[in-house]
């Protein structure tokens, strides 16, 4: 039988005070006009609120103080005490919108503190027919924005922050609007466009349309100014129309690099000559096609990168591409530049120079992007199967770390050796040996004629394979034959390191189904690629990638400043969809292809 409200409250207070280690004081006389308890701010300890609840004769005031005690426990990190008190209050609060809303808020905060973000979000939701005081709306929206952000649901986070900006005061709104813009910029254009089609909230729609026009016109200042004026006319009362976020205003003032004389620093002699030649041909090809009046000069860094750089400056270089080798990049990135520079590798330490940029064909970056792609494809329980080499291990760790950021869940990594141990590594990762051991044990106690199929593990829904092109020809078929007949086909993803070069464009049939990422130029058939293959048929895929890197490096010169000023602004290059982060590092979203019937099918 359910306790009456009065009996429940007395029991709760007794237990709560026991938790606090306090004795119940003699209740004071009830004041003629009790002051309402302020739920909006915790200004005392949990024990003090419990004592106040026990001393009060007003049931509402008692419940309010118990809620404040719960919040004080949460703020102090005393989750057990908060949980006990909230559990006692559950379902027994009086019919008060304010009290019940505060209970939902505190229950959500408790779940958030435990790391149960999805449950916390559900607990924080207010019924549609309930109208809350402004202060409670603000607190719930702030909490929900935090939860969406933690779960990487950035569109919902921004939608919530947009709603919040309509409730806070002017000073808070300026800070909040800057935060909204900073979080909005990295969203891809296709995500923004898709949300615009389904969004009905005017304030959020204004933010989305502003971001869309910036991304579509960032490279063309005159068009951007015109579009921005049009947006202001359509959204005259929008906060960003009244005052542009500071970072957006600064970005609008950014000038594109204009270089009539380009210097390229490469090791044109010695053991890196072939790689440098591929990059050089890519740069020349792009400039001849698109900017033939630009003067480009190449400087050999094999003897001294310092001398090559100084000679380039002496001869009037207005923009520098290179150097290529990491040691030279580390050496030069710490020296203040007098002209903008696009390095062709990553520095060991991040650079803070505003005109330094870094372009790398980084396998670590590829692994991180693979994690993002697989997550977007709905993979939730991936397994990493990696060769045991230094580069492969770093890729596996990068994938694992990015996956943890995306899903808050860790994943398994299994390594395989070359040679005879390769098969054992695959079988162990898929738990095939364990299944066959169970079958053998069953046969020991029954008829040896029993026929049984092994069962591979069913708790994974995707596999990221880190293997070289030669290794993948051996590993992929072995994975296929070790997938149980009872299991659905397991999608296998790989990086560009698994991409084979073929002489006739046809791939071995045993690789059918393999998905891998690579440069757009190498996934999609195009006339430039066919021409390059005719000119340099002996080139490996690695040299072809360096050619494309040089091509894109030259193409990006007049876009880099805007790309850095507008985070998330993307340029579709031959090497992928390119953006620049706040440290000047180019981020590449590669194209994906799937081998089907011996051919690449772009995804």
C-alpha positions as CSV (number, residue, x, y, z in Angstrom):
1,X,0.0,0.0,0.0
2,X,1.3,3.4,-0.9
3,X,2.3,5.7,1.9
4,X,0.3,8.9,2.4
5,X,2.1,12.1,1.4
6,X,2.6,13.2,5.0
7,X,3.9,9.8,6.1
8,X,6.2,9.5,3.1
9,X,7.6,13.0,3.7
10,X,8.3,12.2,7.4
11,X,10.0,8.9,6.4
12,X,12.1,10.7,3.7
13,X,13.2,13.4,6.1
14,X,14.1,10.8,8.7
15,X,16.2,8.8,6.3
16,X,17.7,11.9,4.7
17,X,18.8,13.3,8.0
18,X,20.2,10.0,8.9
19,X,22.3,10.1,5.8
20,X,23.5,13.6,6.7
21,X,24.4,12.6,10.2
22,X,22.1,15.2,11.7
23,X,19.5,15.1,14.4
24,X,16.1,16.6,13.6
25,X,15.7,20.0,15.3
26,X,12.6,21.1,17.0
27,X,10.4,22.6,14.2
28,X,10.0,26.3,14.6
29,X,6.6,28.0,14.6
30,X,5.2,28.4,11.1
31,X,5.7,31.9,9.9
32,X,2.6,33.8,8.9
33,X,4.0,34.4,5.3
34,X,6.7,31.8,4.5
35,X,9.2,32.9,1.9
36,X,9.3,30.6,-1.2
37,X,12.4,28.6,-1.6
38,X,14.6,29.6,-4.5
39,X,15.2,26.4,-6.6
40,X,17.3,28.3,-9.1
41,X,20.5,28.5,-7.1
42,X,22.3,26.2,-4.6
43,X,23.8,28.4,-1.9
44,X,24.1,26.0,1.0
45,X,25.3,22.4,1.8
46,X,23.1,19.4,1.4
47,X,23.0,18.9,5.2
48,X,21.8,22.5,5.7
49,X,19.0,22.0,3.1
50,X,18.0,18.7,4.9
51,X,17.8,20.5,8.2
52,X,15.7,23.3,6.7
53,X,13.3,20.7,5.2
54,X,13.0,19.1,8.6
55,X,12.4,22.4,10.3
56,X,9.6,23.5,8.0
57,X,5.9,22.8,8.3
58,X,5.2,23.7,4.7
59,X,5.1,20.6,2.5
60,X,6.1,22.5,-0.6
61,X,9.0,24.1,1.1
62,X,10.1,20.8,2.5
63,X,10.1,19.1,-1.0
64,X,11.9,22.1,-2.4
65,X,14.7,21.9,0.2
66,X,15.0,18.1,-0.5
67,X,15.5,18.9,-4.1
68,X,18.1,21.5,-3.3
69,X,19.8,19.0,-1.1
70,X,19.9,16.5,-4.0
71,X,21.5,19.1,-6.2
72,X,24.0,20.0,-3.6
73,X,25.0,16.3,-3.3
74,X,25.4,16.2,-7.1
75,X,27.5,19.4,-7.1
76,X,29.7,17.8,-4.5
77,X,30.1,14.6,-6.4
78,X,28.2,12.6,-3.8
79,X,26.3,10.5,-6.3
80,X,25.1,7.8,-3.9
81,X,23.6,10.3,-1.5
82,X,21.9,12.1,-4.4
83,X,20.6,8.9,-5.8
84,X,19.1,7.8,-2.5
85,X,17.4,11.1,-2.0
86,X,16.0,11.2,-5.5
87,X,14.8,7.6,-5.3
88,X,12.8,8.5,-2.2
89,X,11.3,11.5,-3.9
90,X,10.4,9.7,-7.2
91,X,6.6,9.6,-7.8
92,X,5.8,11.4,-4.5
93,X,6.3,15.1,-5.4
94,X,3.2,17.3,-5.1
95,X,1.4,18.5,-8.2
96,X,3.7,21.3,-9.0
97,X,5.1,22.0,-12.4
98,X,8.2,23.7,-11.0
99,X,9.0,20.9,-8.5
100,X,8.5,18.1,-11.0
101,X,10.5,19.8,-13.6
102,X,13.3,20.3,-11.1
103,X,13.2,16.6,-10.2
104,X,13.5,15.7,-13.9
105,X,16.5,18.1,-14.2
106,X,18.2,16.6,-11.2
107,X,17.6,13.0,-12.4
108,X,19.1,14.0,-15.7
109,X,22.1,15.5,-14.0
110,X,22.6,12.4,-12.0
111,X,22.5,10.2,-15.1
112,X,24.9,12.6,-16.8
113,X,27.4,12.3,-13.9
114,X,27.2,8.5,-14.4
115,X,28.0,8.8,-18.1
116,X,24.5,7.7,-19.2
117,X,24.0,10.5,-21.6
118,X,21.1,9.0,-23.6
119,X,19.1,8.2,-20.5
120,X,19.9,11.6,-19.1
121,X,18.5,13.2,-22.2
122,X,15.3,11.2,-22.0
123,X,14.9,12.2,-18.3
124,X,15.3,15.9,-19.1
125,X,12.5,16.1,-21.7
126,X,9.5,18.2,-20.7
127,X,5.9,17.2,-21.8
128,X,4.8,19.4,-24.7
129,X,1.8,20.8,-22.7
130,X,3.9,22.0,-19.8
131,X,5.0,25.6,-19.6
132,X,8.0,26.1,-17.4
133,X,9.4,29.3,-15.8
134,X,12.1,30.9,-17.9
135,X,14.9,30.0,-15.5
136,X,14.0,26.3,-15.7
137,X,13.7,26.4,-19.5
138,X,17.2,27.8,-19.6
139,X,18.7,25.2,-17.3
140,X,17.1,22.3,-19.1
141,X,18.2,23.6,-22.5
142,X,21.8,24.1,-21.2
143,X,21.9,20.5,-19.9
144,X,20.4,19.1,-23.1
145,X,22.9,21.0,-25.2
146,X,25.8,19.5,-23.1
147,X,24.3,16.0,-23.6
148,X,23.9,16.4,-27.3
149,X,27.5,17.7,-27.6
150,X,28.8,14.7,-25.6
151,X,27.0,12.3,-27.9
152,X,28.4,14.0,-31.0
153,X,24.8,15.0,-32.1
154,X,25.9,18.4,-33.2
155,X,22.8,19.4,-35.2
156,X,20.6,18.8,-32.1
157,X,23.2,20.6,-30.0
158,X,23.0,23.6,-32.2
159,X,19.2,23.5,-32.4
160,X,19.1,23.5,-28.6
161,X,21.6,26.3,-28.3
162,X,19.6,28.4,-30.8
163,X,16.5,27.9,-28.7
164,X,18.5,28.9,-25.6
165,X,19.7,32.1,-27.2
166,X,16.1,33.4,-27.4
167,X,15.7,33.1,-23.6
168,X,19.0,34.5,-22.1
169,X,19.8,38.2,-21.6
170,X,21.6,40.3,-24.1
171,X,25.1,39.9,-22.5
172,X,24.7,36.1,-22.4
173,X,23.3,36.1,-25.9
174,X,26.4,37.6,-27.4
175,X,28.6,34.9,-26.0
176,X,26.1,32.2,-26.8
177,X,25.8,33.4,-30.4
178,X,29.6,33.3,-30.8
179,X,29.6,29.7,-29.5
180,X,26.7,28.7,-31.9
181,X,28.7,30.1,-34.9
182,X,31.9,28.4,-33.9
183,X,30.1,25.0,-33.5
184,X,28.2,25.6,-36.8
185,X,31.1,26.2,-39.0
186,X,32.6,22.7,-39.0
187,X,29.4,21.1,-40.2
188,X,29.6,19.9,-43.8
189,X,27.6,21.8,-46.4
190,X,25.4,18.8,-47.2
191,X,24.4,18.4,-43.6
192,X,23.4,22.1,-43.4
193,X,21.5,21.9,-46.6
194,X,19.6,18.8,-45.5
195,X,18.7,20.4,-42.2
196,X,17.5,23.6,-43.9
197,X,14.9,21.5,-45.8
198,X,13.4,20.1,-42.6
199,X,13.8,22.9,-40.0
200,X,10.8,25.0,-39.0
201,X,12.3,27.1,-36.1
202,X,13.0,30.6,-37.5
203,X,16.0,31.3,-35.4
204,X,17.8,28.0,-36.2
205,X,16.8,28.4,-39.8
206,X,18.6,31.7,-39.9
207,X,21.8,30.2,-38.5
208,X,21.7,27.4,-41.0
209,X,21.1,29.6,-44.0
210,X,23.9,31.9,-42.9
211,X,26.3,29.0,-42.7
212,X,25.2,27.7,-46.1
213,X,25.8,31.0,-47.9
214,X,29.2,31.4,-46.2
215,X,30.3,27.9,-47.3
216,X,29.0,28.4,-50.8
217,X,30.6,31.8,-51.4
218,X,33.6,32.0,-49.1
219,X,36.1,31.9,-51.9
220,X,34.4,34.8,-53.8
221,X,34.4,38.0,-51.6
222,X,32.2,40.0,-53.8
223,X,29.6,37.3,-54.1
224,X,29.8,36.7,-50.3
225,X,29.1,40.4,-49.5
226,X,26.1,40.4,-51.8
227,X,24.7,37.2,-50.4
228,X,25.2,38.4,-46.9
229,X,23.3,41.6,-47.5
230,X,20.4,39.5,-49.0
231,X,20.5,37.2,-45.9
232,X,20.2,40.3,-43.6
233,X,17.2,41.5,-45.5
234,X,15.5,38.1,-45.0
235,X,16.4,37.8,-41.3
236,X,16.4,41.5,-40.1
237,X,15.8,40.6,-36.4
238,X,18.2,37.6,-36.2
239,X,21.0,38.1,-33.6
240,X,23.7,37.6,-36.3
241,X,22.0,40.2,-38.5
242,X,22.1,42.7,-35.6
243,X,25.7,41.9,-34.8
244,X,27.9,39.4,-36.7
245,X,29.9,37.0,-34.5
246,X,33.4,38.3,-34.1
247,X,35.0,35.3,-35.8
248,X,32.8,35.7,-38.8
249,X,33.5,39.4,-39.1
250,X,37.2,38.7,-38.9
251,X,36.9,36.0,-41.5
252,X,35.0,38.3,-43.8
253,X,38.0,40.7,-43.7
254,X,40.4,37.9,-44.7
255,X,42.2,38.5,-48.0
256,X,43.0,35.7,-50.4
257,X,46.7,35.0,-51.2
258,X,47.7,36.4,-54.6
259,X,51.0,34.9,-55.8
260,X,52.5,35.6,-59.2
261,X,55.8,33.9,-58.3
262,X,55.7,30.5,-56.6
263,X,58.7,28.7,-55.1
264,X,58.7,25.0,-54.6
265,X,61.2,23.3,-52.3
266,X,61.8,19.6,-53.0
267,X,64.6,17.1,-52.7
268,X,65.0,16.9,-56.5
269,X,68.2,14.8,-56.3
270,X,69.1,11.8,-54.2
271,X,66.9,8.9,-53.0
272,X,63.7,11.1,-52.9
273,X,64.1,12.2,-56.5
274,X,61.2,10.0,-57.9
275,X,58.7,11.3,-55.3
276,X,59.7,14.9,-55.9
277,X,59.4,14.5,-59.7
278,X,55.8,13.2,-59.2
279,X,54.9,16.2,-57.1
280,X,56.7,18.6,-59.6
281,X,54.7,17.2,-62.5
282,X,51.4,17.6,-60.5
283,X,52.2,21.3,-59.8
284,X,53.1,22.0,-63.4
285,X,50.1,20.2,-64.7
286,X,47.7,22.3,-62.6
287,X,49.3,25.6,-63.3
288,X,49.5,24.9,-67.1
289,X,45.8,24.1,-67.1
290,X,44.4,26.8,-64.9
291,X,47.0,29.6,-64.3
292,X,49.6,29.6,-67.0
293,X,50.8,33.1,-66.3
294,X,52.1,32.3,-62.8
295,X,55.9,32.0,-62.6
296,X,57.0,28.8,-60.7
297,X,60.5,27.9,-59.7
298,X,61.8,24.7,-58.2
299,X,64.6,24.6,-55.6
300,X,66.6,21.5,-54.6
301,X,66.6,20.9,-50.8
302,X,68.9,17.9,-50.9
303,X,72.0,19.8,-49.9
304,X,70.4,22.5,-47.7
305,X,66.8,23.5,-47.1
306,X,67.9,26.8,-45.6
307,X,69.9,27.8,-48.7
308,X,67.1,26.7,-51.0
309,X,64.6,28.8,-49.0
310,X,66.8,31.9,-48.9
311,X,67.4,31.7,-52.6
312,X,63.7,31.5,-53.3
313,X,63.1,34.6,-51.2
314,X,66.0,36.5,-52.9
315,X,64.4,35.7,-56.2
316,X,61.1,37.2,-55.2
317,X,58.9,34.2,-54.2
318,X,55.5,35.3,-53.0
319,X,54.3,31.9,-51.9
320,X,56.3,28.8,-51.0
321,X,55.3,25.1,-51.5
322,X,57.3,22.6,-49.5
323,X,59.6,21.3,-48.2
324,X,58.6,17.6,-48.3
325,X,60.8,15.7,-45.8
326,X,59.6,15.8,-42.2
327,X,63.0,16.8,-40.8
328,X,63.1,19.9,-43.0
329,X,59.5,20.7,-42.1
330,X,60.3,20.5,-38.4
331,X,63.3,22.8,-39.0
332,X,61.5,25.4,-41.0
333,X,58.1,25.4,-39.2
334,X,59.7,27.0,-36.1
335,X,61.1,29.9,-38.1
336,X,58.9,32.9,-38.7
337,X,57.8,33.0,-42.3
338,X,58.0,36.2,-44.4
339,X,55.7,34.7,-47.1
340,X,52.8,32.2,-46.9
341,X,54.0,28.6,-47.0
342,X,52.3,25.3,-47.7
343,X,54.4,22.5,-46.2
344,X,54.1,19.0,-47.8
345,X,54.3,17.2,-44.5
346,X,53.2,17.6,-40.9
347,X,55.4,19.1,-38.2
348,X,56.1,17.3,-35.0
349,X,55.0,20.3,-33.0
350,X,51.9,22.3,-34.1
351,X,52.7,25.7,-35.7
352,X,51.0,28.9,-34.5
353,X,52.1,31.0,-37.6
354,X,48.9,32.3,-39.3
355,X,50.4,31.9,-42.8
356,X,51.8,28.3,-42.4
357,X,49.8,25.4,-43.8
358,X,50.5,21.7,-43.8
359,X,49.4,19.2,-46.4
360,X,50.2,15.5,-45.8
361,X,49.1,12.1,-47.1
362,X,48.9,10.9,-43.5
363,X,47.9,7.3,-42.9
364,X,46.9,8.4,-39.4
365,X,44.5,10.9,-40.8
366,X,43.1,8.2,-43.1
367,X,42.4,5.9,-40.2
368,X,40.6,8.7,-38.3
369,X,38.5,9.5,-41.3
370,X,37.7,5.8,-41.8
371,X,36.3,5.7,-38.2
372,X,34.1,8.7,-39.0
373,X,32.9,7.1,-42.2
374,X,32.1,3.7,-40.7
375,X,30.2,5.4,-37.9
376,X,28.1,7.4,-40.4
377,X,27.4,4.2,-42.2
378,X,25.7,2.8,-39.1
379,X,28.5,0.5,-37.9
380,X,28.3,0.3,-34.1
381,X,30.5,-2.7,-33.1
382,X,33.6,-2.7,-35.3
383,X,36.7,-4.8,-34.9
384,X,40.2,-3.8,-36.0
385,X,42.3,-6.4,-37.7
386,X,45.8,-5.0,-38.3
387,X,49.2,-6.1,-39.5
388,X,51.8,-5.9,-36.8
389,X,54.0,-3.1,-38.1
390,X,54.8,0.3,-36.7
391,X,52.6,2.3,-39.2
392,X,49.7,-0.2,-38.9
393,X,49.8,0.0,-35.1
394,X,49.7,3.8,-35.2
395,X,46.7,3.6,-37.6
396,X,44.9,1.2,-35.3
397,X,45.4,3.4,-32.3
398,X,44.2,6.5,-34.3
399,X,41.1,4.6,-35.4
400,X,40.4,3.4,-31.9
401,X,40.8,6.9,-30.4
402,X,38.5,8.5,-32.9
403,X,35.9,5.8,-32.5
404,X,36.0,6.3,-28.7
405,X,35.3,10.1,-29.3
406,X,32.4,9.3,-31.6
407,X,30.7,6.5,-29.6
408,X,32.2,6.6,-26.1
409,X,32.9,2.9,-26.5
410,X,36.2,1.1,-26.9
411,X,36.8,-1.5,-29.5
412,X,39.0,-4.6,-29.9
413,X,42.3,-4.6,-31.9
414,X,43.7,-7.9,-33.1
415,X,47.1,-8.1,-34.8
416,X,48.3,-10.6,-37.3
417,X,51.8,-11.6,-38.4
418,X,53.0,-12.3,-42.0
419,X,53.4,-15.9,-43.1
420,X,51.9,-18.9,-41.3
421,X,50.8,-16.9,-38.3
422,X,48.5,-14.7,-40.4
423,X,45.7,-17.3,-40.5
424,X,46.0,-17.9,-36.7
425,X,45.6,-14.2,-36.1
426,X,42.4,-14.0,-38.2
427,X,40.9,-17.1,-36.7
428,X,41.6,-15.8,-33.2
429,X,40.0,-12.4,-34.0
430,X,36.9,-14.0,-35.3
431,X,36.8,-16.6,-32.4
432,X,36.7,-19.4,-34.9
433,X,39.1,-21.6,-33.0
434,X,36.9,-21.3,-29.8
435,X,33.9,-22.4,-31.8
436,X,35.7,-25.4,-33.3
437,X,37.0,-26.4,-29.8
438,X,33.4,-26.5,-28.5
439,X,32.4,-28.7,-31.4
440,X,35.3,-31.1,-30.7
441,X,34.3,-31.2,-27.0
442,X,30.7,-32.1,-27.9
443,X,31.9,-34.9,-30.1
444,X,33.9,-36.4,-27.2
445,X,30.7,-37.1,-25.4
446,X,28.6,-38.2,-28.4
447,X,28.6,-39.6,-31.9
448,X,31.8,-38.6,-33.8
449,X,29.6,-38.6,-36.9
450,X,27.8,-35.5,-35.7
451,X,28.1,-32.8,-38.4
452,X,28.4,-29.2,-37.1
453,X,29.3,-25.9,-38.6
454,X,31.5,-23.5,-36.7
455,X,30.1,-20.2,-35.6
456,X,32.2,-17.1,-35.9
457,X,31.6,-14.2,-33.5
458,X,28.2,-12.4,-33.9
459,X,29.0,-9.4,-31.7
460,X,30.6,-7.3,-34.4
461,X,29.0,-5.6,-37.4
462,X,32.1,-4.2,-39.3
463,X,35.8,-4.8,-39.6
464,X,38.5,-2.3,-40.3
465,X,41.4,-4.1,-42.0
466,X,44.8,-2.4,-41.8
467,X,47.0,-4.2,-44.3
468,X,49.3,-3.5,-47.3
469,X,48.1,-4.3,-50.8
470,X,50.1,-7.6,-50.8
471,X,48.8,-8.6,-47.4
472,X,45.1,-7.9,-48.2
473,X,45.2,-10.4,-51.1
474,X,45.9,-13.1,-48.5
475,X,43.9,-11.8,-45.5
476,X,40.6,-10.9,-47.2
477,X,39.8,-14.3,-48.6
478,X,40.7,-16.0,-45.3
479,X,38.3,-13.6,-43.5
480,X,35.6,-14.6,-45.9
481,X,36.0,-18.3,-45.4
482,X,36.0,-17.9,-41.6
483,X,32.7,-16.1,-41.4
484,X,30.1,-18.5,-40.1
485,X,27.4,-19.7,-42.5
486,X,25.0,-18.5,-39.8
487,X,26.2,-14.9,-39.8
488,X,25.3,-12.0,-42.1
489,X,28.1,-10.9,-44.4
490,X,30.6,-8.8,-42.5
491,X,31.4,-5.5,-44.2
492,X,35.2,-5.1,-44.5
493,X,36.7,-1.6,-44.7
494,X,40.3,-0.7,-45.4
495,X,42.5,2.3,-46.1
496,X,44.3,3.3,-49.3
497,X,47.2,1.1,-48.2
498,X,45.1,-1.9,-49.3
499,X,44.5,-0.5,-52.8
500,X,46.1,-2.6,-55.4
501,X,47.5,-1.3,-58.7
502,X,46.2,-3.3,-61.6
503,X,47.5,-3.3,-65.2
504,X,44.1,-3.7,-66.8
505,X,41.8,-2.1,-64.3
506,X,40.5,-5.5,-63.0
507,X,40.9,-6.7,-59.5
508,X,41.1,-10.3,-58.2
509,X,37.7,-11.7,-57.6
510,X,38.6,-12.8,-54.0
511,X,38.7,-9.1,-53.1
512,X,35.1,-8.5,-54.1
513,X,33.2,-6.7,-51.4
514,X,36.2,-4.9,-50.0
515,X,35.5,-1.2,-49.3
516,X,38.5,1.2,-49.1
517,X,39.2,4.9,-49.1
518,X,41.5,6.7,-51.4
519,X,41.9,9.9,-53.4
520,X,39.0,10.9,-55.5
521,X,41.3,10.8,-58.5
522,X,42.0,7.1,-57.9
523,X,38.4,6.0,-57.1
524,X,36.6,7.7,-59.9
525,X,37.5,7.2,-63.6
526,X,38.5,10.5,-65.2
527,X,40.3,11.8,-68.3
528,X,43.2,13.3,-66.3
529,X,44.0,10.0,-64.7
530,X,43.9,8.1,-68.0
531,X,46.3,10.7,-69.5
532,X,48.7,10.5,-66.6
533,X,48.7,6.7,-66.9
534,X,49.7,7.0,-70.5
535,X,52.5,9.4,-69.7
536,X,53.8,7.6,-66.7
537,X,52.6,3.9,-66.9
538,X,55.4,2.8,-64.6
539,X,54.2,4.9,-61.7
540,X,53.0,3.1,-58.6
541,X,49.9,4.2,-56.8
542,X,52.1,6.0,-54.3
543,X,53.7,8.1,-57.0
544,X,50.3,8.8,-58.5
545,X,49.1,10.1,-55.1
546,X,52.1,12.4,-54.9
547,X,51.3,13.7,-58.4
548,X,47.8,14.5,-57.2
549,X,49.2,16.1,-54.0
550,X,51.2,18.5,-56.1
551,X,48.2,19.2,-58.3
552,X,46.1,20.1,-55.3
553,X,48.8,22.1,-53.6
554,X,49.0,24.5,-56.6
555,X,45.2,24.7,-56.9
556,X,44.7,25.6,-53.2
557,X,47.0,28.7,-53.0
558,X,44.3,31.3,-53.5
559,X,41.8,29.4,-51.3
560,X,43.9,28.6,-48.2
561,X,43.3,31.9,-46.3
562,X,39.5,31.6,-46.7
563,X,39.6,27.9,-45.8
564,X,41.3,28.7,-42.6
565,X,39.1,31.7,-41.8
566,X,36.0,29.7,-42.3
567,X,36.4,26.3,-40.5
568,X,34.5,23.6,-42.2
569,X,34.6,25.4,-45.6
570,X,35.5,22.6,-48.1
571,X,37.1,22.6,-51.5
572,X,36.7,19.5,-53.6
573,X,40.2,18.6,-54.7
574,X,41.6,15.7,-56.7
575,X,42.9,14.2,-53.5
576,X,39.6,14.5,-51.6
577,X,37.3,16.9,-50.0
578,X,39.7,19.4,-48.3
579,X,39.4,21.7,-45.4
580,X,41.8,23.6,-43.1
581,X,41.7,23.4,-39.3
582,X,42.7,26.1,-36.9
583,X,46.3,25.0,-36.9
584,X,46.6,25.2,-40.7
585,X,46.5,21.5,-41.2
586,X,44.6,20.3,-44.3
587,X,42.0,17.7,-43.5
588,X,41.2,15.2,-46.3
589,X,37.9,13.4,-46.5
590,X,38.7,10.7,-49.0
591,X,36.4,9.0,-51.5
592,X,35.2,5.5,-50.9
593,X,34.9,2.6,-53.3
594,X,33.8,-1.0,-53.2
595,X,35.2,-3.8,-55.3
596,X,32.5,-5.5,-57.2
597,X,32.9,-8.0,-60.1
598,X,36.6,-7.0,-60.3
599,X,35.9,-3.3,-60.6
600,X,35.8,-0.3,-58.3
601,X,32.3,1.0,-57.7
602,X,32.4,4.5,-56.1
603,X,30.3,4.8,-53.0
